[in-house]
Amino acid sequence: MEGGLSSFWGPVTAAEWCEKNYVYSSYIAEFFNTISNVPCILLALIGLINALRQRFEKRFSVLHVSNMILAIGSMLYHATLQHMQQQGDETPMVWEMLLYFYILYSPDWHYRSTMPTFLFLYGVGFAMAHALLRFGIGFKVHYVILCLLCIPRMYKYYIYTEDASAKRLAKLYVATLFLGSICWLADRLFCKEISGWYFNPQGHALWHVLMGFNSYFANTFLMFCRAQQREWDPKVVHLGFFPYVKIQKPKSQ
C-alpha cells in the first residue's frame, strides 16, 4: 500500500500487506509488520537459553535458532518489500517445518540416517527452486501441506501426555495458531474495508506476535515430550509469565 515518505529501497517488488508503506521511516516500508518480529526473536532466545542451560539435544537449539532466523528474515522482508528478501523469509519457513517434521517423527524412525538426509536434500532443493521461481499461491499451499503433516503427530503426543501443565502448552499452541490465522486472513481478505477504518488493527503484525508465542509454546511442549521419551523427569515451571521445561537427567547421562 502506498504511504507518505520516499522509499530508500526503491520500487516494491514483493508481496505487500495491509499497511501503508513508509509512514514512519524512509528505511522501513511496513513499520508494524517489521517491529512485530522482535517478540519472536526474544521468545526464541529464551527457549534457546533454556535448551543450552539444561543440555537438551542439539535439535532443540537448532529449532530455536531457526525461529530467530525466520523472524529476522521476516523483518528484512517487511522493511524492504523486495523480492529477494521475501524469499529470505519464505525459504526459512519451509526449513523450519522440515525441522519440526524431523523432531516429531524421528523418535520412531527405524533408519536413523535416511530421514535427516532426505529432509536436508528436500530443503536444499526447495531453496534452489525458490531462488529461481516465483511460487506465489503454490508456496502457501506447499507450506500448509507441511503444517498439516505435523498435526497427526502433535495430536498423538498430546493424547499420550498426562501432565496437565504440558497439555496446557499444547492448548495454547492451538489457540495462538487459531487467533493468528484469523488475523492473517482478515488482513489479507478484507484489506480494502480495513483501509477505510480510522484505525488499522494491523492484522499481519498481530499474526507475527501470535506466531512468536505459538512457536514458543510448540517448542516447549516438544521439549517436554522428548524429555519424557528420554526419561528425564520433565516438569513445566514458570519464570514469571513464561513456561519452560525443567528436567532431571540421570547421573549416567
C-alpha positions in Angstrom: 0.0 0.0 0.0 1.2 3.5 -0.8 2.5 5.7 2.0 3.8 9.2 2.5 7.7 9.1 2.6 10.1 8.3 -0.1 11.5 4.8 -0.4 15.1 4.1 0.4 14.8 0.6 -1.1 13.3 1.6 -4.4 10.1 0.2 -6.1 8.2 -2.6 -4.4 9.0 -6.0 -5.9 7.5 -8.3 -3.2 4.0 -9.0 -1.9 2.5 -6.2 0.1 0.2 -6.3 3.1 -2.5 -4.1 4.6 -0.2 -1.5 6.0 0.7 1.8 4.4 4.3 1.9 3.2 7.0 4.3 4.5 4.8 6.1 7.0 7.3 6.4 9.9 10.6 6.0 8.1 12.1 6.0 4.6 14.1 2.9 5.6 11.2 0.7 6.8 8.4 0.0 4.4 5.9 -1.7 6.7 6.7 -0.4 10.1 4.4 -2.5 12.3 4.9 -5.7 10.3 8.7 -5.2 10.8 8.9 -4.5 14.5 6.3 -7.1 15.4 9.0 -9.7 14.8 11.0 -8.5 17.8 8.9 -10.6 20.3 9.5 -13.7 18.1 13.3 -13.2 18.4 13.1 -12.6 22.2 10.9 -15.7 22.8 13.2 -17.9 20.7 16.2 -16.6 22.6 14.5 -17.5 25.9 13.9 -21.0 24.5 17.5 -21.3 23.3 19.0 -20.3 26.7 16.9 -22.9 28.4 17.8 -25.6 25.9 21.5 -24.9 26.3 21.4 -24.4 30.0 19.8 -27.8 30.6 21.8 -29.5 27.8 18.8 -30.6 25.7 19.6 -32.3 22.4 21.1 -30.1 19.8 17.9 -30.4 17.6 16.1 -28.0 20.0 18.9 -25.4 20.0 18.8 -25.5 16.2 15.0 -25.2 16.3 15.1 -22.1 18.5 17.8 -20.6 16.3 15.7 -21.3 13.2 12.9 -19.4 14.8 15.2 -16.4 15.2 16.4 -16.6 11.7 12.9 -16.8 10.4 11.9 -13.7 12.4 15.0 -11.8 11.1 14.1 -12.8 7.6 10.6 -11.5 8.1 11.9 -8.2 9.4 14.1 -7.7 6.3 11.2 -8.6 4.0 8.7 -6.2 5.5 11.3 -3.5 6.0 12.3 -3.5 2.3 9.4 -5.2 0.4 11.9 -6.6 -2.1 11.6 -10.0 -3.8 14.9 -11.3 -2.6 14.1 -10.5 1.0 10.7 -12.1 0.6 12.5 -15.3 -0.5 14.7 -14.9 2.5 11.6 -15.0 4.7 9.8 -17.8 2.9 12.6 -20.3 2.5 13.4 -20.5 6.3 9.6 -21.0 6.8 9.9 -24.3 4.9 13.2 -25.3 6.5 11.7 -24.7 9.9 8.7 -27.0 9.1 11.1 -29.7 7.9 12.9 -29.4 11.3 9.6 -29.8 13.1 8.9 -32.8 11.0 12.2 -34.4 12.0 11.7 -33.7 15.7 8.2 -35.1 15.6 8.8 -38.3 13.6 12.4 -39.2 14.1 12.0 -41.0 17.5 10.1 -43.8 15.8 12.0 -43.8 12.5 13.9 -47.1 12.2 16.6 -46.0 9.7 18.2 -43.1 11.6 20.2 -41.6 8.7 17.6 -41.7 6.0 15.2 -39.1 7.4 17.7 -36.2 8.0 19.3 -36.9 4.7 16.0 -36.8 2.8 14.9 -33.6 4.7 18.2 -31.9 4.1 18.1 -32.7 0.3 14.5 -31.6 0.2 15.3 -28.3 1.9 18.2 -27.6 -0.4 16.1 -28.5 -3.5 13.3 -26.2 -2.4 15.8 -23.3 -1.7 17.2 -23.7 -5.2 13.8 -23.8 -6.9 12.5 -20.9 -4.8 15.5 -18.8 -5.7 14.7 -19.3 -9.4 10.9 -19.3 -9.4 8.1 -17.2 -8.0 5.7 -19.7 -6.4 3.0 -17.3 -5.3 0.0 -19.3 -4.2 2.0 -22.5 -4.7 4.3 -21.6 -1.8 1.3 -21.1 0.5 -0.3 -24.4 -0.5 3.1 -26.2 0.0 3.6 -24.6 3.4 0.1 -25.5 4.6 0.7 -29.1 3.5 3.9 -29.3 5.5 2.0 -27.9 8.6 -0.8 -30.4 8.1 1.7 -33.3 8.0 2.8 -32.4 11.5 -0.6 -32.3 13.1 -1.3 -36.0 13.5 2.0 -36.5 15.4 1.3 -33.4 17.6 -2.1 -34.8 18.4 -0.6 -38.2 19.3 1.9 -36.5 21.6 -1.0 -34.6 23.2 -3.2 -37.6 23.9 -0.3 -39.6 25.4 0.7 -36.7 27.7 -0.9 -36.9 31.1 0.8 -33.8 32.7 -1.8 -31.0 32.9 0.7 -28.2 32.5 2.2 -29.8 29.4 -1.3 -30.2 27.9 -1.9 -26.5 28.6 1.1 -25.7 26.4 -0.5 -27.7 23.6 -3.8 -25.9 24.0 -2.0 -22.5 24.0 -0.3 -23.6 20.8 -3.6 -24.3 19.2 -5.2 -21.1 20.5 -2.4 -18.9 19.2 -2.4 -20.6 15.9 -6.2 -20.2 15.5 -6.2 -16.5 16.5 -3.1 -15.8 14.4 -4.7 -17.4 11.4 -7.8 -15.2 11.8 -5.6 -12.1 11.9 -3.7 -13.2 8.8 -6.8 -13.9 6.8 -8.6 -10.7 7.9 -5.6 -8.6 6.9 -5.4 -10.4 3.5 -9.0 -10.7 2.6 -10.5 -7.5 4.0 -7.8 -5.0 3.4 -9.9 -2.7 1.3 -12.5 -2.5 4.1 -9.9 -2.2 6.8 -8.1 0.6 5.0 -11.2 2.7 5.3 -11.3 2.4 9.1 -10.0 5.2 11.3 -7.7 2.7 13.0 -5.9 -0.2 11.3 -5.6 -3.2 13.7 -2.5 -4.4 11.9 -3.6 -8.0 11.5 -0.4 -9.2 9.9 1.7 -7.7 12.7 -0.6 -9.4 15.2 0.0 -12.6 13.3 3.7 -12.2 13.8 3.4 -11.7 17.6 0.9 -14.6 18.0 3.1 -16.9 15.9 6.1 -16.0 18.1 4.2 -17.2 21.1 2.9 -20.2 19.0 6.4 -21.3 18.2 7.5 -20.9 21.8 4.6 -23.0 23.1 5.1 -25.6 20.5 8.9 -25.9 21.1 8.4 -26.1 24.9 5.7 -28.8 24.5 8.0 -30.8 22.2 10.9 -30.4 24.7 8.7 -31.8 27.4 7.6 -34.8 25.2 11.2 -35.5 24.2 12.3 -35.3 27.9 9.6 -37.9 28.7 10.9 -40.2 26.0 14.4 -39.9 27.4 13.1 -40.4 31.0 14.5 -37.1 32.2 11.6 -36.4 34.6 10.4 -33.2 33.0 8.2 -30.6 34.7 6.7 -27.4 33.3 7.6 -24.5 35.6 7.3 -20.7 35.1 9.6 -17.8 35.1 7.1 -15.0 35.6 4.7 -15.5 32.7 7.0 -17.7 30.6 6.6 -21.5 31.0 9.7 -23.7 30.4 10.7 -27.3 30.9 12.9 -28.3 33.8 14.5 -31.7 33.7 16.4 -34.0 35.9 18.8 -36.2 34.0 20.0 -39.5 35.5 23.6 -39.2 36.6 24.7 -41.6 33.9 23.7 -39.0 31.3 
